[in-house]
Amino acid sequence: MRTPSTTALASSGINQGQDPLATWRQKLSAAQCDRILAIVHQVGITAYSDALEPDELALTKLTPFPDSRQVLVSGGCNDQIS
């Protein structure tokens, strides 16, 4: 599981021996992270915080479409919401 994908860039954290869960923090400022989390929380996704991993229990409670009027029409690669 520690073997990087062949598609991972040479400059990626995993190829540099860094923690792949933590290296994204080097790319974003604290203010950017705060803005992203604020938006995510506004749409009802509370599983994510400044922790490296999401809240597993909160993830299990997520529903794809809280509004029951939305229906996923499965069409393979071109799935649509109607």
C-alpha positions in Angstrom: 0.0 0.0 0.0 3.0 2.3 0.3 4.0 1.9 -3.3 3.2 5.1 -5.2 1.0 5.0 -8.3 2.9 5.0 -11.6 0.9 8.1 -12.4 2.1 10.0 -9.3 4.3 13.0 -10.2 8.0 12.8 -9.2 7.4 15.9 -7.2 4.4 14.5 -5.3 4.6 14.0 -1.6 4.4 10.2 -1.8 7.4 10.1 -4.2 9.3 12.5 -1.9 8.8 10.2 1.1 6.3 12.5 2.8 3.0 11.6 4.3 0.5 11.7 1.4 -2.3 12.7 3.8 -0.5 15.7 5.0 1.3 17.2 2.0 -1.8 18.9 0.6 -1.5 21.3 3.6 1.7 22.7 2.1 -0.3 23.8 -1.0 -3.0 25.7 0.8 -2.9 28.5 3.3 -4.9 28.3 6.6 -7.3 30.9 5.3 -7.9 28.8 2.1 -8.6 25.7 4.2 -11.0 27.6 6.5 -12.9 28.9 3.4 -13.1 25.4 1.9 -14.3 23.9 5.2 -16.9 26.7 5.6 -18.4 25.9 2.2 -18.3 22.2 2.8 -20.1 22.6 6.1 -22.7 25.0 4.6 -23.8 22.3 2.2 -24.2 19.9 5.1 -21.0 17.8 4.9 -19.7 17.8 8.4 -17.3 14.8 8.1 -14.4 17.0 7.2 -12.4 19.2 9.5 -8.8 20.3 9.8 -8.0 16.7 10.8 -6.0 14.6 8.3 -8.8 12.0 8.0 -12.6 12.5 7.9 -14.9 11.5 10.7 -15.8 8.0 9.7 -19.2 8.0 11.5 -20.2 11.3 9.9 -19.3 9.8 6.5 -21.6 6.9 7.0 -24.5 9.3 7.7 -24.1 11.1 4.4 -26.8 10.6 1.9 -26.1 11.3 -1.8 -29.2 13.4 -2.3 -30.9 14.7 0.8 -33.6 16.2 -1.3 -35.7 13.2 -2.1 -37.0 14.9 -5.4 -33.5 14.3 -6.9 -33.1 10.9 -8.6 -29.9 9.5 -10.0 -30.5 8.1 -13.4 -27.7 5.6 -14.0 -26.4 5.6 -17.5 -22.9 4.5 -17.0 -20.3 7.2 -17.6 -22.9 9.8 -18.2 -24.9 9.6 -15.0 -27.4 12.4 -14.7 -29.5 13.9 -11.9 -33.1 14.5 -12.9 
